């Protein structure tokens, strides 16, 4: 998938646990875990805004685009 979630990196930088962040932004641990591991198809702006507020970051700190090689579907090297 060309959209990479770096939520775990930002959480580590801010020393915030999954449970603590989930409580602060008002979503379940399960849903936040799925978002953190990139196993979701989308994220609400409201949720993204709350995460950025609590982690004092920008959306680009959490979400990253990586192009895929069109021939075989693998990520293109940088």
Residue frames as a rotation matrix with the C-alpha (Angstrom) as fourth column:
UNK 1
0.586 0.810 0.000 0.00
0.810 -0.586 0.000 0.00
0.000 0.000 -1.000 0.00
UNK 2
-0.083 -0.701 0.708 1.50
0.670 -0.566 -0.481 3.35
0.738 0.434 0.517 -0.98
UNK 3
0.333 0.182 0.925 0.25
-0.488 -0.807 0.334 5.20
0.807 -0.562 -0.179 2.13
UNK 4
-0.250 -0.543 -0.801 2.43
0.531 0.615 -0.583 4.41
0.809 -0.572 0.135 5.15
UNK 5
0.786 0.532 0.315 1.34
-0.021 -0.486 0.874 5.19
0.618 -0.694 -0.370 8.70
UNK 6
-0.300 -0.949 -0.094 4.10
0.260 0.013 -0.965 6.46
0.918 -0.314 0.243 10.98
UNK 7
0.557 0.620 0.552 1.88
-0.373 -0.407 0.834 6.83
0.742 -0.671 0.004 14.03
UNK 8
0.841 -0.267 -0.471 4.03
0.517 0.656 0.550 4.43
0.162 -0.705 0.690 16.06
UNK 9
-0.183 -0.953 0.240 7.10
0.828 -0.281 -0.485 6.60
0.530 0.109 0.841 15.37
UNK 10
-0.231 0.165 0.959 5.37
-0.196 -0.973 0.121 9.78
0.953 -0.160 0.257 16.57
UNK 11
0.830 0.557 0.029 4.00
-0.173 0.208 0.963 8.01
0.530 -0.804 0.269 19.64
UNK 12
0.495 -0.735 -0.464 7.50
0.849 0.522 0.080 6.81
0.184 -0.434 0.882 20.53
UNK 13
-0.401 -0.660 0.635 8.96
0.522 -0.734 -0.433 10.30
0.752 0.158 0.640 20.02
UNK 14
-0.104 0.476 0.873 6.32
-0.523 -0.773 0.359 11.76
0.846 -0.420 0.330 22.35
UNK 15
-0.942 -0.309 -0.129 6.54
-0.097 0.620 -0.779 8.82
0.320 -0.721 -0.614 24.77
UNK 16
-0.254 0.941 0.222 2.79
-0.938 -0.184 -0.294 8.21
-0.236 -0.283 0.930 24.59
UNK 17
-0.839 0.002 0.544 1.30
-0.004 1.000 -0.009 4.72
-0.544 -0.010 -0.839 24.87
UNK 18
-0.806 0.591 0.024 -1.46
0.167 0.188 0.968 3.39
0.568 0.784 -0.250 22.65
UNK 19
-0.139 0.779 -0.612 -3.83
0.959 0.260 0.113 3.21
0.247 -0.571 -0.783 25.61
UNK 20
-0.340 -0.060 -0.938 -3.05
0.566 -0.810 -0.153 6.78
-0.751 -0.583 0.310 26.71
UNK 21
-0.956 -0.039 -0.291 -3.49
-0.194 -0.658 0.727 8.24
-0.220 0.752 0.622 23.23
UNK 22
-0.623 0.778 -0.081 -6.73
0.454 0.444 0.772 6.30
0.637 0.445 -0.630 22.65
UNK 23
-0.056 0.593 -0.803 -8.16
0.984 -0.105 -0.146 7.69
-0.170 -0.798 -0.578 25.90
UNK 24
-0.564 -0.266 -0.782 -7.07
0.277 -0.953 0.124 11.25
-0.778 -0.147 0.611 25.06
UNK 25
-0.910 0.161 -0.382 -8.68
-0.411 -0.474 0.779 11.25
-0.055 0.866 0.498 21.62
UNK 26
-0.221 0.923 0.315 -11.73
-0.706 0.072 -0.704 9.19
-0.673 -0.378 0.636 22.54
UNK 27
0.335 0.336 -0.880 -11.40
-0.822 0.560 -0.099 6.10
0.460 0.757 0.464 20.35
UNK 28
0.957 0.087 0.276 -10.95
-0.223 0.830 0.512 2.44
-0.185 -0.551 0.814 21.24
UNK 29
0.063 -0.972 0.226 -7.54
-0.517 0.162 0.841 0.84
-0.854 -0.169 -0.492 21.65
UNK 30
0.033 0.023 0.999 -8.48
0.557 0.830 -0.037 -1.58
-0.830 0.558 0.015 18.88
UNK 31
0.858 0.356 0.371 -9.30
0.502 -0.424 -0.754 1.15
-0.111 0.833 -0.542 16.36
UNK 32
0.729 -0.660 -0.181 -6.16
-0.629 -0.750 0.203 3.11
-0.269 -0.034 -0.962 17.20
UNK 33
-0.057 -0.747 0.663 -4.08
-0.205 0.658 0.724 -0.08
-0.977 -0.095 -0.191 16.91
UNK 34
0.352 0.270 0.896 -5.55
0.760 0.476 -0.442 -0.79
-0.546 0.837 -0.038 13.47
UNK 35
0.999 -0.014 0.031 -4.72
0.004 -0.856 -0.517 2.76
0.034 0.517 -0.855 12.40
UNK 36
0.453 -0.886 0.097 -1.20
-0.661 -0.261 0.704 2.47
-0.598 -0.383 -0.704 13.81
UNK 37
-0.233 -0.549 0.803 -0.52
0.082 0.811 0.579 -0.72
-0.969 0.200 -0.144 11.86
UNK 38
-0.695 -0.060 -0.717 -2.00
-0.622 -0.450 0.641 0.62
-0.361 0.891 0.275 8.63
UNK 39
-0.908 0.369 0.196 -4.85
0.408 0.886 0.220 -1.89
-0.092 0.279 -0.956 8.53
UNK 40
-0.021 0.914 -0.406 -7.55
0.360 -0.372 -0.856 0.69
-0.933 -0.164 -0.321 7.85
UNK 41
-0.063 0.093 0.994 -8.94
0.998 0.007 0.062 2.00
-0.001 0.996 -0.093 4.58
UNK 42
0.018 0.095 0.995 -9.39
0.306 -0.948 0.085 5.56
0.952 0.303 -0.046 5.82
UNK 43
-0.525 -0.164 -0.835 -9.25
0.849 -0.170 -0.501 7.93
-0.060 -0.972 0.228 8.74
UNK 44
0.592 0.787 0.174 -11.67
0.777 -0.615 0.134 10.69
0.213 0.056 -0.975 9.66
UNK 45
-0.048 -0.575 0.817 -10.30
0.225 -0.803 -0.552 14.22
0.973 0.157 0.168 9.67
UNK 46
0.646 0.365 0.671 -11.69
-0.537 -0.407 0.739 14.59
0.543 -0.837 -0.067 13.18
UNK 47
0.941 -0.334 -0.045 -9.58
0.292 0.743 0.602 11.65
-0.168 -0.579 0.798 14.35
UNK 48
0.212 -0.899 0.383 -6.50
0.854 -0.020 -0.520 12.87
0.475 0.437 0.764 12.50
UNK 49
0.190 -0.056 0.980 -6.97
-0.162 -0.986 -0.025 16.33
0.968 -0.154 -0.196 14.01
UNK 50
0.901 0.202 0.383 -7.22
-0.403 0.065 0.913 14.87
0.159 -0.977 0.140 17.53
UNK 51
0.708 -0.705 -0.038 -4.09
0.702 0.698 0.141 12.76
-0.073 -0.127 0.989 17.03
UNK 52
0.012 -0.721 0.693 -2.13
0.627 -0.535 -0.567 15.76
0.779 0.441 0.446 15.73
UNK 53
0.472 0.231 0.851 -3.35
-0.415 -0.793 0.446 17.89
0.778 -0.563 -0.279 18.62
UNK 54
0.975 -0.007 0.220 -2.34
-0.197 0.415 0.888 15.32
-0.098 -0.910 0.403 21.25
UNK 55
0.522 -0.831 0.192 1.02
0.806 0.554 0.208 14.47
-0.279 0.046 0.959 19.66
UNK 56
0.532 -0.269 -0.803 1.77
-0.145 -0.963 0.226 18.10
-0.834 -0.003 -0.551 18.68
UNK 57
-0.597 -0.694 0.403 2.53
0.264 0.304 0.915 17.16
-0.757 0.653 0.001 15.09
UNK 58
-0.295 0.440 -0.848 1.34
-0.864 -0.501 0.041 17.64
-0.407 0.745 0.529 11.51
UNK 59
0.729 0.635 0.254 -0.62
-0.451 0.725 -0.520 15.09
-0.515 0.265 0.815 9.41
UNK 60
0.671 -0.538 -0.510 2.50
-0.476 0.215 -0.853 14.61
0.568 0.815 -0.112 7.27
UNK 61
-0.342 -0.771 0.537 4.37
-0.927 0.182 -0.329 13.42
0.156 -0.610 -0.777 10.35
UNK 62
-0.145 0.430 0.891 1.90
-0.537 0.723 -0.436 10.53
-0.831 -0.541 0.126 10.61
UNK 63
0.695 0.481 0.534 1.02
0.211 0.573 -0.792 9.71
-0.687 0.663 0.297 6.99
UNK 64
-0.267 -0.854 -0.447 3.54
-0.488 -0.280 0.827 9.17
-0.831 0.439 -0.342 4.19
UNK 65
0.850 0.494 -0.184 3.15
-0.383 0.337 -0.860 8.37
-0.363 0.801 0.475 0.51
UNK 66
-0.337 -0.920 0.201 5.54
-0.402 0.334 0.852 5.87
-0.851 0.206 -0.483 -1.10
UNK 67
0.201 0.380 -0.903 5.18
-0.976 0.003 -0.216 5.16
-0.079 0.925 0.372 -4.80
UNK 68
0.324 -0.052 0.945 4.87
-0.105 0.990 0.091 1.56
-0.940 -0.128 0.315 -5.95
UNK 69
-0.791 -0.564 -0.236 6.66
-0.373 0.138 0.918 0.06
-0.485 0.814 -0.320 -8.93
UNK 70
0.067 0.915 -0.397 3.90
-0.928 -0.089 -0.362 -0.35
-0.366 0.393 0.844 -11.53
UNK 71
-0.180 -0.184 -0.966 5.35
-0.771 0.637 0.023 -3.57
0.611 0.749 -0.256 -13.01
UNK 72
-0.479 -0.088 -0.873 5.32
0.207 0.956 -0.209 -5.78
0.853 -0.281 -0.440 -9.92
UNK 73
0.546 0.831 0.106 3.43
0.137 -0.214 0.967 -3.83
0.826 -0.514 -0.231 -7.24
UNK 74
0.219 -0.536 -0.815 6.44
0.972 0.193 0.134 -3.50
0.085 -0.822 0.563 -4.92
UNK 75
0.823 0.030 -0.567 7.58
0.224 -0.935 0.274 -0.27
-0.522 -0.352 -0.777 -3.37
UNK 76
0.715 -0.590 0.375 9.96
0.300 -0.225 -0.927 1.70
0.632 0.775 0.016 -5.55
UNK 77
0.154 -0.740 -0.654 13.39
0.979 0.023 0.204 2.31
-0.136 -0.672 0.728 -4.05
UNK 78
0.948 0.219 -0.231 14.32
0.223 -0.975 -0.010 5.87
-0.227 -0.042 -0.973 -3.25
